[in-house]
C-alpha cells in the first residue's frame, strides 16, 4: 500500500462518529497499534451545492500531513478506482473492536 496512483477509502471511528475519507497512502505505523494515512483527497470540483460534512472534514484535516489512527478504530480499508465524497455519519450501530494491549492488575500475581 502506498503507490501514488492508488486511492484508499478509510472508514474509522472518531469521537463516536464514523469518518469516511479518501487518501493516497496507508501503511502500518512504527508506533505500535496505529495505522498511518496521508495524502487526504477532497472533492475539489467546483460545485454549486456544498456538502457541509465534507467542508467540516476539510477544515478538520486542513494542514494535516499525516494521521495516526488506532487499529481498533479502523472499520474498513478499501482500495477504490476513484475518490468520492468524504463524510461523517453517526456511529450508532458500530462499536469499536474491544482490544486490550496491556494486561490488567488481575493478570499480575505477587510473589
MIKEMI-647668 format. One line per 2 residues: number of its first residue (from 1); their letters; for each residue x, z, y of N, C-alpha, C, CB. Coordinates in nm, 3 decimals. Atoms other than C-alpha are relative to their C-alpha. Glycine has a CB too. Layout:
<kemis>
NUM	a	X/Z/Y/X/Z/Y/X/Z/Y/X/Z/Y ~ ...
</kemis>
This chain:
<kemis>
1	xx	0.085/0.000/-0.118/0.000/0.000/0.000/0.088/0.000/0.123/-0.096/0.122/0.000 ~ -0.077/-0.005/-0.122/0.131/-0.078/0.339/0.043/-0.136/0.052/0.119/0.083/-0.021
3	xx	-0.031/0.132/-0.051/0.168/-0.456/0.374/-0.082/-0.023/0.127/-0.030/-0.110/-0.107 ~ 0.067/0.013/-0.130/0.079/-0.553/0.733/-0.123/-0.090/-0.006/0.097/-0.055/0.102
5	xx	0.117/0.087/0.009/-0.173/-0.816/0.618/-0.116/0.067/-0.073/0.036/-0.129/-0.070 ~ 0.106/-0.071/0.072/-0.370/-0.565/0.411/-0.080/0.087/0.097/0.060/0.087/-0.113
7	xx	0.089/-0.084/-0.080/-0.668/-0.379/0.557/-0.066/0.098/-0.095/-0.106/-0.086/0.078 ~ 0.058/-0.105/0.082/-0.791/-0.049/0.418/-0.113/0.070/0.075/0.106/0.101/-0.040
9	xx	0.111/-0.080/-0.053/-1.122/0.127/0.474/0.016/0.139/-0.059/-0.142/-0.064/-0.035 ~ -0.020/-0.139/0.041/-1.066/0.503/0.460/-0.125/0.079/0.034/0.127/0.063/0.068
11	xx	0.115/-0.088/-0.021/-1.362/0.736/0.416/0.048/0.141/-0.029/-0.123/-0.039/-0.091 ~ -0.046/-0.138/0.018/-1.284/1.105/0.469/-0.089/0.097/0.076/0.145/0.014/0.046
13	xx	0.076/-0.107/-0.065/-1.442/1.435/0.570/0.083/0.061/0.111/-0.042/0.107/-0.103 ~ -0.066/-0.065/-0.113/-1.358/1.586/0.908/-0.106/0.078/0.077/0.072/-0.104/0.091
15	xx	0.090/-0.088/-0.075/-1.537/1.883/1.068/-0.146/-0.017/-0.042/0.013/-0.027/0.147 ~ 0.136/0.011/0.052/-1.844/1.842/0.844/-0.062/-0.137/0.014/-0.085/0.098/0.068
17	xx	0.049/0.137/-0.016/-1.881/1.471/0.923/0.081/-0.093/-0.088/0.008/-0.045/0.149 ~ -0.069/0.102/0.078/-1.790/1.160/0.725/0.051/-0.106/0.096/-0.093/-0.062/-0.109
19	xx	-0.063/0.100/-0.085/-1.544/0.936/0.909/0.031/-0.122/-0.087/0.129/0.056/0.068 ~ -0.035/0.124/0.067/-1.504/0.572/0.810/0.080/-0.083/0.099/-0.129/-0.078/-0.050
21	xx	-0.090/0.072/-0.090/-1.205/0.398/0.970/0.073/-0.110/-0.076/0.100/0.097/0.066 ~ -0.077/0.109/0.057/-1.004/0.082/0.912/0.142/0.010/0.051/-0.063/-0.138/0.036
23	xx	-0.142/-0.013/-0.035/-0.624/0.092/0.906/0.082/-0.107/-0.070/0.052/0.141/-0.037 ~ -0.093/0.096/0.060/-0.325/-0.129/0.825/0.085/0.061/-0.110/0.090/-0.059/0.106
25	xx	-0.092/-0.061/0.095/-0.118/0.123/0.630/-0.054/0.134/-0.051/0.137/0.020/0.063 ~ 0.037/-0.126/0.066/-0.193/0.402/0.382/0.110/0.030/-0.101/-0.143/-0.009/-0.070
27	xx	-0.099/-0.038/0.100/0.064/0.594/0.184/0.004/0.151/-0.015/0.139/-0.053/0.039 ~ -0.014/-0.143/0.027/0.140/0.931/0.030/0.104/0.058/0.095/0.039/0.027/-0.148
29	xx	-0.087/-0.063/-0.098/0.299/1.165/0.281/0.110/0.081/-0.067/-0.081/0.089/0.092 ~ -0.103/-0.093/0.045/0.620/1.362/0.243/-0.050/0.143/0.009/0.129/-0.017/0.083
31	xx	0.065/-0.131/-0.006/0.402/1.658/0.343/-0.090/0.015/-0.122/-0.083/0.017/0.133 ~ 0.072/-0.018/0.125/0.265/1.791/0.016/-0.151/0.011/0.024/0.050/0.124/-0.072
33	xx	0.146/-0.007/-0.005/-0.110/1.727/-0.027/-0.063/-0.083/0.110/-0.040/0.140/0.017 ~ 0.054/0.080/-0.109/-0.151/1.474/0.255/0.019/-0.149/-0.027/0.065/0.039/0.133
35	xx	-0.010/0.145/-0.002/-0.214/1.101/0.285/0.027/-0.039/0.145/-0.131/-0.071/-0.056 ~ -0.028/0.048/-0.135/-0.066/0.922/0.589/-0.071/-0.133/0.022/0.153/-0.015/0.024
37	xx	0.063/0.126/-0.038/-0.265/0.649/0.763/0.049/-0.036/0.140/-0.157/0.010/-0.006 ~ -0.040/0.045/-0.133/-0.153/0.439/1.057/-0.047/-0.142/0.022/0.153/0.009/0.018
39	xx	0.046/0.133/-0.037/-0.246/0.124/1.242/-0.151/-0.009/0.004/0.054/-0.103/-0.097 ~ 0.146/0.002/-0.011/-0.606/0.206/1.331/-0.048/-0.132/0.058/-0.048/0.117/0.088
41	xx	0.056/0.127/-0.044/-0.819/-0.104/1.376/-0.143/0.025/0.048/0.003/-0.107/-0.114 ~ 0.134/-0.013/-0.054/-1.123/-0.102/1.601/-0.051/-0.139/0.034/-0.002/0.092/0.125
43	xx	0.063/0.128/-0.027/-1.368/-0.386/1.656/0.022/-0.035/0.146/-0.151/0.003/-0.035 ~ -0.039/0.031/-0.137/-1.214/-0.542/1.968/-0.077/-0.119/0.058/0.146/-0.029/0.006
45	xx	0.076/0.113/-0.051/-1.467/-0.825/2.003/-0.079/0.043/0.123/-0.096/-0.056/-0.108 ~ 0.079/-0.034/-0.119/-1.638/-0.839/2.340/-0.147/0.001/-0.042/0.025/-0.102/0.118
47	xx	0.138/-0.017/0.044/-1.984/-0.706/2.267/-0.086/0.041/0.117/-0.009/0.103/-0.112 ~ 0.096/-0.042/-0.099/-2.289/-0.669/2.480/-0.049/0.140/-0.036/-0.117/-0.100/0.010
49	xx	0.046/-0.130/0.047/-2.404/-0.377/2.266/0.123/0.083/-0.039/-0.098/-0.015/-0.121 ~ -0.112/-0.089/0.029/-2.160/-0.084/2.250/-0.047/0.104/-0.100/0.054/0.067/0.129
51	xx	0.033/-0.100/0.102/-2.165/0.134/1.939/0.060/0.134/0.042/0.054/-0.044/-0.142 ~ -0.053/-0.128/-0.047/-2.135/0.498/2.054/0.090/0.070/-0.102/-0.113/0.092/0.036
53	xx	-0.085/-0.061/0.102/-1.987/0.611/1.719/0.141/-0.058/0.004/-0.060/-0.019/-0.140 ~ -0.131/0.063/-0.003/-1.707/0.358/1.738/0.074/0.037/0.128/-0.013/-0.153/-0.012
55	xx	-0.063/-0.040/-0.125/-1.641/0.445/2.102/0.053/0.143/-0.009/-0.099/-0.012/0.117 ~ -0.045/-0.138/0.019/-1.617/0.814/2.004/0.127/0.002/-0.084/-0.111/0.085/-0.068
57	xx	-0.120/0.008/0.084/-1.366/0.727/1.730/0.118/-0.058/0.078/-0.028/-0.086/-0.125 ~ -0.107/0.059/-0.082/-1.167/0.508/1.971/0.063/0.105/0.090/-0.054/-0.117/0.084
59	xx	-0.054/-0.101/-0.091/-1.135/0.794/2.216/0.069/0.112/-0.077/-0.112/0.058/0.088 ~ -0.062/-0.107/0.079/-1.055/1.048/1.942/0.137/-0.041/-0.052/-0.090/0.038/-0.118
61	xx	-0.127/0.046/0.056/-0.776/0.834/1.795/0.084/-0.078/0.101/-0.026/-0.087/-0.121 ~ -0.077/0.067/-0.104/-0.652/0.693/2.127/0.139/0.064/0.010/-0.075/0.009/0.138
63	xx	-0.136/-0.050/-0.009/-0.274/0.725/2.134/0.054/0.060/-0.129/0.009/0.101/0.107 ~ -0.046/-0.055/0.128/-0.254/0.842/1.771/0.081/-0.106/-0.073/-0.120/0.049/-0.087
65	xx	-0.087/0.093/0.073/0.038/0.676/1.595/-0.025/0.009/-0.150/0.147/0.029/0.032 ~ 0.014/-0.023/0.144/-0.017/0.830/1.252/-0.085/0.125/-0.021/0.140/0.016/-0.069
67	xx	0.080/-0.118/0.034/-0.266/1.071/1.095/0.036/0.047/-0.140/-0.152/-0.031/0.008 ~ -0.025/-0.062/0.129/-0.206/1.311/0.809/-0.133/0.059/-0.045/0.114/0.109/0.008
69	xx	0.131/-0.044/0.048/-0.529/1.357/0.613/0.019/0.073/-0.132/-0.098/-0.122/-0.016 ~ -0.012/-0.072/0.127/-0.553/1.624/0.341/-0.064/-0.079/-0.114/-0.065/0.139/0.012
71	xx	0.051/0.076/0.114/-0.601/1.468/-0.003/-0.142/0.041/-0.038/0.093/0.018/-0.118 ~ 0.133/-0.044/0.041/-0.906/1.683/-0.073/-0.108/-0.044/0.098/-0.002/0.152/-0.014
73	xx	0.098/0.051/-0.096/-1.075/1.541/0.240/-0.032/-0.148/-0.022/0.051/0.021/0.142 ~ 0.021/0.142/0.025/-1.042/1.181/0.118/-0.118/-0.017/-0.095/0.129/-0.066/-0.058
75	xx	0.114/0.033/0.086/-1.369/1.047/-0.023/0.030/-0.130/-0.074/-0.130/-0.012/0.083 ~ -0.023/0.131/0.061/-1.259/0.689/-0.084/0.098/-0.081/0.085/-0.133/-0.076/-0.016
77	xx	-0.088/0.095/-0.066/-0.992/0.430/-0.001/-0.025/-0.136/-0.064/0.152/0.042/-0.012 ~ 0.028/0.135/0.048/-1.083/0.061/-0.031/0.089/-0.100/0.073/-0.149/-0.037/0.019
79	xx	-0.066/0.113/-0.065/-0.874/-0.249/0.033/-0.108/-0.104/0.024/0.120/-0.058/-0.087 ~ 0.109/0.091/-0.036/-1.105/-0.489/0.217/0.055/-0.130/0.058/-0.095/0.066/0.101
81	xx	-0.039/0.131/-0.052/-1.096/-0.852/0.330/0.018/0.002/0.152/-0.105/-0.105/-0.038 ~ -0.008/-0.004/-0.145/-1.162/-0.777/0.698/-0.052/0.135/0.048/-0.081/-0.116/0.064
83	xx	0.045/-0.128/-0.054/-1.218/-0.477/0.921/-0.144/-0.010/0.045/0.091/0.045/0.116 ~ 0.139/-0.007/-0.044/-1.564/-0.366/1.018/-0.014/0.102/0.111/-0.093/0.036/-0.117
85	xx	0.029/-0.097/-0.105/-1.725/-0.115/1.247/0.036/0.139/-0.051/-0.149/-0.006/0.044 ~ -0.033/-0.138/0.033/-1.574/0.233/1.237/-0.119/0.087/0.035/0.129/0.047/0.075
87	xx	0.117/-0.082/-0.029/-1.834/0.506/1.220/0.018/0.144/-0.046/-0.123/-0.059/-0.066 ~ 0.009/-0.140/0.039/-1.910/0.875/1.191/-0.143/0.023/-0.044/0.041/0.097/0.118
89	xx	0.134/-0.033/0.049/-2.204/0.989/0.979/-0.003/0.146/-0.040/-0.040/-0.092/-0.119 ~ 0.011/-0.140/0.042/-2.338/1.327/0.877/0.051/0.013/-0.143/-0.147/0.051/0.011
91	xx	-0.054/-0.024/0.133/-2.174/1.477/0.571/-0.091/0.088/-0.082/0.136/0.063/0.010 ~ 0.096/-0.088/0.067/-2.492/1.640/0.442/0.004/-0.007/-0.151/-0.138/-0.033/0.046
93	xx	0.005/0.013/0.145/-2.472/1.501/0.091/0.137/-0.019/-0.065/-0.089/-0.115/-0.037 ~ -0.136/0.010/0.054/-2.092/1.503/0.045/0.069/0.133/0.021/0.080/-0.116/0.068
95	xx	-0.075/-0.125/-0.009/-1.887/1.812/-0.032/0.146/-0.027/-0.031/-0.058/0.107/-0.097 ~ -0.142/0.020/0.031/-1.508/1.837/-0.030/0.030/0.043/-0.143/0.089/0.078/0.100
97	xx	-0.043/-0.033/0.135/-1.338/1.846/-0.368/0.068/0.135/0.001/0.094/-0.110/-0.058 ~ -0.062/-0.133/-0.002/-1.252/2.208/-0.449/0.140/-0.003/-0.061/-0.088/0.101/-0.075
99	xx	-0.139/0.001/0.045/-0.874/2.237/-0.474/0.065/0.130/0.044/0.076/-0.123/0.056 ~ -0.078/-0.117/-0.035/-0.659/2.546/-0.487/0.146/-0.034/-0.021/-0.042/0.125/-0.085
101	xx	-0.142/0.034/0.010/-0.298/2.466/-0.408/0.088/0.123/-0.019/0.045/-0.076/0.124 ~ -0.075/-0.123/0.011/-0.188/2.829/-0.404/-0.084/0.098/-0.081/0.037/0.058/0.141
103	xx	0.072/-0.098/0.082/-0.281/3.091/-0.663/-0.042/0.121/0.080/0.085/0.044/-0.116 ~ 0.048/-0.120/-0.067/-0.482/3.391/-0.555/0.074/0.123/-0.046/-0.148/0.017/-0.023
105	xx	-0.068/-0.125/0.034/-0.369/3.753/-0.574/-0.030/0.043/-0.144/-0.040/0.110/0.097 ~ 0.034/-0.039/0.136/-0.550/3.794/-0.906/0.089/-0.068/-0.103/-0.144/-0.034/-0.029
107	xx	-0.090/0.070/0.091/-0.302/3.546/-1.059/0.134/0.071/-0.017/0.022/-0.140/0.050 ~ -0.129/-0.069/0.002/-0.006/3.775/-0.987/-0.019/0.139/-0.060/0.060/0.009/0.143
109	xx	0.009/-0.131/0.064/0.047/4.075/-1.213/0.120/0.084/0.040/-0.008/-0.013/-0.153 ~ -0.109/-0.092/-0.033/0.251/4.377/-1.109/0.071/0.043/-0.129/-0.052/0.125/0.079
111	x	-0.077/-0.043/0.118/0.530/4.474/-1.349/0.045/0.142/0.015/0.121/-0.090/-0.022
</kemis>
